[in-house]
Amino acid sequence: MSTQSIMRLEVFVCAALFMLAGCGAEKEGGALSEPLFVLVIESESGISFTNEIQETEEVNIHTFEYIYNGGGVAVGDVNNDSLPDLFFTATVGPNALYLNK
């Protein structure tokens, strides 16, 4: 590994640690206040997306090394109604668009 690659890795690790350290709002005395994220169940949100991965002879960890990295999520106003819509991408399989109503 080159010196430049090692330096980039060190910068990345430091940035990741700073980001993780900022994931809670602190009260006086260092205690965390309410969590920044809460779990919303499917019946409340209407979102039932699952990124299911079925390994085969052709698609597996040996032929596709990023198979378990997961898909992605994007938030944007797809239908221009001023409400944020969600787009989920799957690693292998169909993607899903959820329009906010």
N, CA, C and O atoms as a GROMACS GRO file, in nm:
protein
  404
    1MET      N    1   0.086  -0.116   0.000
    1MET     CA    2   0.000   0.000   0.000
    1MET      C    3   0.090   0.122   0.000
    1MET      O    4   0.186   0.129   0.077
    2SER      N    5   0.059   0.220  -0.087
    2SER     CA    6   0.144   0.338  -0.098
    2SER      C    7   0.119   0.433   0.019
    2SER      O    8   0.019   0.423   0.089
    3THR      N    9   0.213   0.524   0.038
    3THR     CA   10   0.202   0.622   0.145
    3THR      C   11   0.079   0.710   0.125
    3THR      O   12   0.010   0.746   0.221
    4GLN      N   13   0.051   0.745   0.000
    4GLN     CA   14  -0.066   0.827  -0.030
    4GLN      C   15  -0.195   0.754   0.006
    4GLN      O   16  -0.287   0.815   0.060
    5SER      N   17  -0.202   0.624  -0.022
    5SER     CA   18  -0.321   0.546   0.012
    5SER      C   19  -0.339   0.537   0.163
    5SER      O   20  -0.452   0.545   0.212
    6ILE      N   21  -0.230   0.522   0.236
    6ILE     CA   22  -0.237   0.514   0.382
    6ILE      C   23  -0.286   0.646   0.439
    6ILE      O   24  -0.367   0.648   0.531
    7MET      N   25  -0.236   0.757   0.384
    7MET     CA   26  -0.279   0.888   0.432
    7MET      C   27  -0.428   0.910   0.405
    7MET      O   28  -0.498   0.963   0.490
    8ARG      N   29  -0.476   0.869   0.288
    8ARG     CA   30  -0.618   0.881   0.256
    8ARG      C   31  -0.702   0.797   0.352
    8ARG      O   32  -0.807   0.842   0.398
    9LEU      N   33  -0.656   0.678   0.382
    9LEU     CA   34  -0.727   0.591   0.475
    9LEU      C   35  -0.733   0.655   0.614
    9LEU      O   36  -0.838   0.651   0.679
   10GLU      N   37  -0.623   0.713   0.659
   10GLU     CA   38  -0.621   0.778   0.790
   10GLU      C   39  -0.718   0.895   0.794
   10GLU      O   40  -0.787   0.914   0.894
   11VAL      N   41  -0.723   0.975   0.688
   11VAL     CA   42  -0.815   1.088   0.682
   11VAL      C   43  -0.959   1.038   0.684
   11VAL      O   44  -1.043   1.095   0.753
   12PHE      N   45  -0.987   0.932   0.609
   12PHE     CA   46  -1.121   0.874   0.606
   12PHE      C   47  -1.163   0.825   0.744
   12PHE      O   48  -1.275   0.851   0.788
   13VAL      N   49  -1.075   0.754   0.812
   13VAL     CA   50  -1.106   0.700   0.946
   13VAL      C   51  -1.131   0.815   1.043
   13VAL      O   52  -1.225   0.808   1.122
   14CYS      N   53  -1.050   0.917   1.039
   14CYS     CA   54  -1.069   1.031   1.129
   14CYS      C   55  -1.203   1.101   1.101
   14CYS      O   56  -1.276   1.136   1.194
   15ALA      N   57  -1.235   1.120   0.973
   15ALA     CA   58  -1.362   1.184   0.938
   15ALA      C   59  -1.479   1.099   0.984
   15ALA      O   60  -1.578   1.153   1.034
   16ALA      N   61  -1.470   0.968   0.967
   16ALA     CA   62  -1.578   0.878   1.010
   16ALA      C   63  -1.597   0.884   1.161
   16ALA      O   64  -1.710   0.884   1.209
   17LEU      N   65  -1.488   0.890   1.236
   17LEU     CA   66  -1.497   0.898   1.382
   17LEU      C   67  -1.561   1.029   1.426
   17LEU      O   68  -1.643   1.029   1.518
   18PHE      N   69  -1.525   1.140   1.361
   18PHE     CA   70  -1.587   1.268   1.395
   18PHE      C   71  -1.736   1.267   1.364
   18PHE      O   72  -1.816   1.321   1.440
   19MET      N   73  -1.775   1.204   1.253
   19MET     CA   74  -1.916   1.198   1.217
   19MET      C   75  -1.993   1.114   1.318
   19MET      O   76  -2.103   1.152   1.359
   20LEU      N   77  -1.937   1.002   1.359
   20LEU     CA   78  -2.004   0.917   1.457
   20LEU      C   79  -2.016   0.986   1.593
   20LEU      O   80  -2.115   0.968   1.664
   21ALA      N   81  -1.916   1.063   1.627
   21ALA     CA   82  -1.919   1.133   1.756
   21ALA      C   83  -2.029   1.239   1.759
   21ALA      O   84  -2.076   1.274   1.867
   22GLY      N   85  -2.070   1.289   1.645
   22GLY     CA   86  -2.172   1.393   1.639
   22GLY      C   87  -2.312   1.341   1.621
   22GLY      O   88  -2.402   1.418   1.586
   23CYS      N   89  -2.336   1.213   1.643
   23CYS     CA   90  -2.467   1.154   1.618
   23CYS      C   91  -2.564   1.166   1.734
   23CYS      O   92  -2.666   1.096   1.735
   24GLY      N   93  -2.540   1.247   1.828
   24GLY     CA   94  -2.632   1.267   1.939
   24GLY      C   95  -2.621   1.408   1.991
   24GLY      O   96  -2.512   1.466   1.992
   25ALA      N   97  -2.730   1.464   2.033
   25ALA     CA   98  -2.728   1.599   2.090
   25ALA      C   99  -2.703   1.587   2.240
   25ALA      O  100  -2.773   1.513   2.310
   26GLU      N  101  -2.604   1.659   2.290
   26GLU     CA  102  -2.569   1.647   2.431
   26GLU      C  103  -2.638   1.752   2.516
   26GLU      O  104  -2.656   1.867   2.474
   27LYS      N  105  -2.676   1.712   2.635
   27LYS     CA  106  -2.726   1.805   2.736
   27LYS      C  107  -2.606   1.848   2.820
   27LYS      O  108  -2.493   1.804   2.798
   28GLU      N  109  -2.632   1.934   2.916
   28GLU     CA  110  -2.525   1.971   3.007
   28GLU      C  111  -2.481   1.848   3.085
   28GLU      O  112  -2.564   1.765   3.122
   29GLY      N  113  -2.355   1.836   3.109
   29GLY     CA  114  -2.302   1.722   3.182
   29GLY      C  115  -2.265   1.605   3.091
   29GLY      O  116  -2.219   1.501   3.140
   30GLY      N  117  -2.283   1.620   2.960
   30GLY     CA  118  -2.240   1.518   2.866
   30GLY      C  119  -2.340   1.409   2.837
   30GLY      O  120  -2.312   1.321   2.755
   31ALA      N  121  -2.458   1.409   2.901
   31ALA     CA  122  -2.557   1.305   2.874
   31ALA      C  123  -2.629   1.334   2.742
   31ALA      O  124  -2.650   1.450   2.707
   32LEU      N  125  -2.665   1.229   2.671
   32LEU     CA  126  -2.735   1.247   2.544
   32LEU      C  127  -2.882   1.278   2.569
   32LEU      O  128  -2.945   1.222   2.659
   33SER      N  129  -2.936   1.369   2.487
   33SER     CA  130  -3.079   1.398   2.494
   33SER      C  131  -3.154   1.295   2.410
   33SER      O  132  -3.102   1.185   2.390
   34GLU      N  133  -3.270   1.325   2.361
   34GLU     CA  134  -3.349   1.232   2.281
   34GLU      C  135  -3.269   1.188   2.158
   34GLU      O  136  -3.185   1.263   2.108
   35PRO      N  137  -3.293   1.066   2.110
   35PRO     CA  138  -3.219   1.018   1.993
   35PRO      C  139  -3.255   1.098   1.868
   35PRO      O  140  -3.365   1.151   1.857
   36LEU      N  141  -3.160   1.105   1.775
   36LEU     CA  142  -3.183   1.177   1.651
   36LEU      C  143  -3.269   1.096   1.554
   36LEU      O  144  -3.336   1.154   1.469
   37PHE      N  145  -3.268   0.964   1.566
   37PHE     CA  146  -3.344   0.877   1.478
   37PHE      C  147  -3.432   0.786   1.562
   37PHE      O  148  -3.393   0.741   1.670
   38VAL      N  149  -3.551   0.758   1.511
   38VAL     CA  150  -3.641   0.665   1.577
   38VAL      C  151  -3.690   0.564   1.473
   38VAL      O  152  -3.702   0.597   1.355
   39LEU      N  153  -3.718   0.443   1.517
   39LEU     CA  154  -3.767   0.338   1.430
   39LEU      C  155  -3.915   0.363   1.400
   39LEU      O  156  -3.995   0.381   1.491
   40VAL      N  157  -3.949   0.363   1.272
   40VAL     CA  158  -4.088   0.377   1.229
   40VAL      C  159  -4.128   0.244   1.168
   40VAL      O  160  -4.066   0.198   1.072
   41ILE      N  161  -4.231   0.182   1.223
   41ILE     CA  162  -4.271   0.049   1.175
   41ILE      C  163  -4.344   0.059   1.041
   41ILE      O  164  -4.397   0.163   1.004
   42GLU      N  165  -4.344  -0.054   0.969
   42GLU     CA  166  -4.400  -0.060   0.834
   42GLU      C  167  -4.545  -0.016   0.827
   42GLU      O  168  -4.584   0.053   0.732
   43SER      N  169  -4.625  -0.052   0.926
   43SER     CA  170  -4.766  -0.016   0.923
   43SER      C  171  -4.787   0.135   0.934
   43SER      O  172  -4.889   0.186   0.888
   44GLU      N  173  -4.694   0.207   0.995
   44GLU     CA  174  -4.703   0.352   1.005
   44GLU      C  175  -4.649   0.422   0.881
   44GLU      O  176  -4.705   0.522   0.836
   45SER      N  177  -4.540   0.369   0.825
   45SER     CA  178  -4.475   0.435   0.712
   45SER      C  179  -4.526   0.390   0.576
   45SER      O  180  -4.522   0.466   0.480
   46GLY      N  181  -4.576   0.267   0.568
   46GLY     CA  182  -4.618   0.213   0.439
   46GLY      C  183  -4.502   0.166   0.353
   46GLY      O  184  -4.521   0.131   0.237
   47ILE      N  185  -4.383   0.164   0.410
   47ILE     CA  186  -4.264   0.121   0.335
   47ILE      C  187  -4.230  -0.021   0.374
   47ILE      O  188  -4.212  -0.052   0.492
   48SER      N  189  -4.222  -0.108   0.273
   48SER     CA  190  -4.194  -0.249   0.301
   48SER      C  191  -4.081  -0.302   0.213
   48SER      O  192  -4.083  -0.419   0.174
   49PHE      N  193  -3.984  -0.219   0.181
   49PHE     CA  194  -3.874  -0.259   0.093
   49PHE      C  195  -3.775  -0.348   0.167
   49PHE      O  196  -3.738  -0.320   0.281
   50THR      N  197  -3.734  -0.455   0.102
   50THR     CA  198  -3.631  -0.543   0.156
   50THR      C  199  -3.529  -0.570   0.047
   50THR      O  200  -3.565  -0.606  -0.065
   51ASN      N  201  -3.403  -0.553   0.078
   51ASN     CA  202  -3.295  -0.580  -0.017
   51ASN      C  203  -3.252  -0.725  -0.001
   51ASN      O  204  -3.152  -0.754   0.063
   52GLU      N  205  -3.330  -0.816  -0.060
   52GLU     CA  206  -3.301  -0.958  -0.048
   52GLU      C  207  -3.193  -0.999  -0.147
   52GLU      O  208  -3.195  -0.959  -0.263
   53ILE      N  209  -3.100  -1.079  -0.099
   53ILE     CA  210  -2.990  -1.126  -0.184
   53ILE      C  211  -2.996  -1.278  -0.189
   53ILE      O  212  -2.983  -1.345  -0.087
   54GLN      N  213  -3.014  -1.330  -0.308
   54GLN     CA  214  -3.013  -1.474  -0.330
   54GLN      C  215  -2.885  -1.508  -0.407
   54GLN      O  216  -2.872  -1.474  -0.525
   55GLU      N  217  -2.793  -1.573  -0.340
   55GLU     CA  218  -2.669  -1.610  -0.408
   55GLU      C  219  -2.694  -1.726  -0.503
   55GLU      O  220  -2.769  -1.818  -0.473
   56THR      N  221  -2.628  -1.720  -0.619
   56THR     CA  222  -2.633  -1.827  -0.719
   56THR      C  223  -2.490  -1.859  -0.761
   56THR      O  224  -2.395  -1.802  -0.709
   57GLU      N  225  -2.477  -1.952  -0.854
   57GLU     CA  226  -2.344  -1.985  -0.907
   57GLU      C  227  -2.284  -1.864  -0.979
   57GLU      O  228  -2.162  -1.843  -0.976
   58GLU      N  229  -2.370  -1.786  -1.045
   58GLU     CA  230  -2.322  -1.671  -1.123
   58GLU      C  231  -2.304  -1.545  -1.038
   58GLU      O  232  -2.213  -1.466  -1.063
   59VAL      N  233  -2.390  -1.527  -0.939
   59VAL     CA  234  -2.386  -1.407  -0.854
   59VAL      C  235  -2.364  -1.452  -0.710
   59VAL      O  236  -2.454  -1.504  -0.645
   60ASN      N  237  -2.242  -1.430  -0.661
   60ASN     CA  238  -2.207  -1.466  -0.524
   60ASN      C  239  -2.092  -1.378  -0.478
   60ASN      O  240  -2.045  -1.293  -0.553
   61ILE      N  241  -2.046  -1.399  -0.358
   61ILE     CA  242  -1.941  -1.315  -0.301
   61ILE      C  243  -1.810  -1.327  -0.380
   61ILE      O  244  -1.727  -1.235  -0.376
   62HIS      N  245  -1.790  -1.436  -0.451
   62HIS     CA  246  -1.666  -1.455  -0.526
   62HIS      C  247  -1.671  -1.386  -0.662
   62HIS      O  248  -1.567  -1.343  -0.713
   63THR      N  249  -1.789  -1.376  -0.722
   63THR     CA  250  -1.802  -1.313  -0.853
   63THR      C  251  -1.842  -1.166  -0.843
   63THR      O  252  -1.821  -1.090  -0.937
   64PHE      N  253  -1.900  -1.127  -0.731
   64PHE     CA  254  -1.948  -0.990  -0.711
   64PHE      C  255  -1.914  -0.952  -0.568
   64PHE      O  256  -1.995  -0.970  -0.477
   65GLU      N  257  -1.793  -0.900  -0.548
   65GLU     CA  258  -1.742  -0.880  -0.412
   65GLU      C  259  -1.820  -0.778  -0.330
   65GLU      O  260  -1.807  -0.776  -0.207
   66TYR      N  261  -1.900  -0.695  -0.393
   66TYR     CA  262  -1.976  -0.593  -0.319
   66TYR      C  263  -2.121  -0.633  -0.296
   66TYR      O  264  -2.204  -0.548  -0.263
   67ILE      N  265  -2.153  -0.760  -0.312
   67ILE     CA  266  -2.291  -0.806  -0.303
   67ILE      C  267  -2.354  -0.774  -0.168
   67ILE      O  268  -2.474  -0.747  -0.162
   68TYR      N  269  -2.279  -0.777  -0.060
   68TYR     CA  270  -2.336  -0.753   0.073
   68TYR      C  271  -2.322  -0.608   0.119
   68TYR      O  272  -2.355  -0.576   0.233
   69ASN      N  273  -2.274  -0.519   0.032
   69ASN     CA  274  -2.266  -0.377   0.069
   69ASN      C  275  -2.402  -0.312   0.071
   69ASN      O  276  -2.419  -0.205   0.131
   70GLY      N  277  -2.499  -0.372   0.007
   70GLY     CA  278  -2.634  -0.318   0.008
   70GLY      C  279  -2.661  -0.225  -0.108
   70GLY      O  280  -2.571  -0.189  -0.184
   71GLY      N  281  -2.785  -0.187  -0.119
   71GLY     CA  282  -2.826  -0.094  -0.222
   71GLY      C  283  -2.810   0.048  -0.171
   71GLY      O  284  -2.713   0.080  -0.104
   72GLY      N  285  -2.906   0.132  -0.203
   72GLY     CA  286  -2.899   0.269  -0.159
   72GLY      C  287  -3.036   0.329  -0.141
   72GLY      O  288  -3.137   0.269  -0.180
   73VAL      N  289  -3.040   0.447  -0.081
   73VAL     CA  290  -3.164   0.520  -0.058
   73VAL      C  291  -3.141   0.663  -0.104
   73VAL      O  292  -3.039   0.724  -0.073
   74ALA      N  293  -3.239   0.716  -0.177
   74ALA     CA  294  -3.233   0.856  -0.219
   74ALA      C  295  -3.362   0.924  -0.178
   74ALA      O  296  -3.469   0.863  -0.181
   75VAL      N  297  -3.352   1.050  -0.140
   75VAL     CA  298  -3.469   1.130  -0.104
   75VAL      C  299  -3.473   1.249  -0.199
   75VAL      O  300  -3.374   1.321  -0.215
   76GLY      N  301  -3.587   1.268  -0.261
   76GLY     CA  302  -3.604   1.380  -0.353
   76GLY      C  303  -3.751   1.397  -0.388
   76GLY      O  304  -3.834   1.310  -0.359
   77ASP      N  305  -3.783   1.508  -0.449
   77ASP     CA  306  -3.920   1.535  -0.489
   77ASP      C  307  -3.938   1.491  -0.634
   77ASP      O  308  -3.921   1.570  -0.726
   78VAL      N  309  -3.973   1.364  -0.653
   78VAL     CA  310  -3.981   1.304  -0.786
   78VAL      C  311  -4.098   1.362  -0.866
   78VAL      O  312  -4.083   1.390  -0.985
   79ASN      N  313  -4.213   1.378  -0.803
   79ASN     CA  314  -4.332   1.422  -0.876
   79ASN      C  315  -4.363   1.572  -0.857
   79ASN      O  316  -4.473   1.617  -0.890
   80ASN      N  317  -4.268   1.648  -0.805
   80ASN     CA  318  -4.277   1.793  -0.794
   80ASN      C  319  -4.400   1.840  -0.716
   80ASN      O  320  -4.466   1.936  -0.757
   81ASP      N  321  -4.431   1.775  -0.604
   81ASP     CA  322  -4.544   1.816  -0.520
   81ASP      C  323  -4.497   1.877  -0.388
   81ASP      O  324  -4.578   1.895  -0.296
   82SER      N  325  -4.368   1.909  -0.377
   82SER     CA  326  -4.306   1.969  -0.259
   82SER      C  327  -4.300   1.874  -0.139
   82SER      O  328  -4.279   1.920  -0.026
   83LEU      N  329  -4.317   1.744  -0.161
   83LEU     CA  330  -4.303   1.645  -0.055
   83LEU      C  331  -4.186   1.553  -0.090
   83LEU      O  332  -4.169   1.515  -0.206
   84PRO      N  333  -4.104   1.516   0.009
   84PRO     CA  334  -3.990   1.428  -0.020
   84PRO      C  335  -4.036   1.285  -0.048
   84PRO      O  336  -4.111   1.226   0.030
   85ASP      N  337  -3.992   1.231  -0.161
   85ASP     CA  338  -4.021   1.093  -0.200
   85ASP      C  339  -3.897   1.009  -0.175
   85ASP      O  340  -3.786   1.062  -0.172
   86LEU      N  341  -3.915   0.877  -0.159
   86LEU     CA  342  -3.803   0.786  -0.130
   86LEU      C  343  -3.783   0.689  -0.245
   86LEU      O  344  -3.880   0.634  -0.298
   87PHE      N  345  -3.658   0.669  -0.285
   87PHE     CA  346  -3.623   0.571  -0.387
   87PHE      C  347  -3.520   0.476  -0.328
   87PHE      O  348  -3.411   0.517  -0.289
   88PHE      N  349  -3.556   0.347  -0.322
   88PHE     CA  350  -3.468   0.244  -0.268
   88PHE      C  351  -3.410   0.164  -0.384
   88PHE      O  352  -3.484   0.122  -0.473
   89THR      N  353  -3.279   0.141  -0.383
   89THR     CA  354  -3.217   0.057  -0.485
   89THR      C  355  -3.173  -0.074  -0.421
   89THR      O  356  -3.126  -0.077  -0.308
   90ALA      N  357  -3.190  -0.180  -0.497
   90ALA     CA  358  -3.153  -0.313  -0.450
   90ALA      C  359  -3.019  -0.353  -0.510
   90ALA      O  360  -2.984  -0.310  -0.620
   91THR      N  361  -2.946  -0.435  -0.439
   91THR     CA  362  -2.821  -0.488  -0.491
   91THR      C  363  -2.850  -0.578  -0.610
   91THR      O  364  -2.792  -0.562  -0.718
   92VAL      N  365  -2.940  -0.671  -0.591
   92VAL     CA  366  -2.984  -0.762  -0.695
   92VAL      C  367  -3.136  -0.769  -0.682
   92VAL      O  368  -3.187  -0.812  -0.579
   93GLY      N  369  -3.209  -0.728  -0.783
   93GLY     CA  370  -3.355  -0.731  -0.776
   93GLY      C  371  -3.416  -0.597  -0.808
   93GLY      O  372  -3.346  -0.504  -0.849
   94PRO      N  373  -3.547  -0.587  -0.791
   94PRO     CA  374  -3.616  -0.464  -0.828
   94PRO      C  375  -3.595  -0.350  -0.729
   94PRO      O  376  -3.584  -0.373  -0.608
   95ASN      N  377  -3.590  -0.228  -0.782
   95ASN     CA  378  -3.583  -0.109  -0.700
   95ASN      C  379  -3.726  -0.068  -0.664
   95ASN      O  380  -3.821  -0.124  -0.718
   96ALA      N  381  -3.742   0.028  -0.574
   96ALA     CA  382  -3.876   0.071  -0.534
   96ALA      C  383  -3.881   0.221  -0.512
   96ALA      O  384  -3.792   0.279  -0.451
   97LEU      N  385  -3.988   0.283  -0.563
   97LEU     CA  386  -4.012   0.426  -0.544
   97LEU      C  387  -4.135   0.441  -0.458
   97LEU      O  388  -4.241   0.385  -0.489
   98TYR      N  389  -4.124   0.517  -0.349
   98TYR     CA  390  -4.236   0.546  -0.260
   98TYR      C  391  -4.267   0.694  -0.268
   98TYR      O  392  -4.186   0.777  -0.226
   99LEU      N  393  -4.384   0.727  -0.321
   99LEU     CA  394  -4.426   0.866  -0.332
   99LEU      C  395  -4.491   0.909  -0.201
   99LEU      O  396  -4.578   0.840  -0.149
  100ASN      N  397  -4.449   1.022  -0.150
  100ASN     CA  398  -4.503   1.078  -0.027
  100ASN      C  399  -4.640   1.138  -0.057
  100ASN      O  400  -4.655   1.214  -0.152
  101LYS      N  401  -4.738   1.105   0.025
  101LYS     CA  402  -4.874   1.158   0.002
  101LYS      C  403  -4.919   1.237   0.121
  101LYS      O  404  -5.030   1.290   0.121
   0.00000   0.00000   0.00000
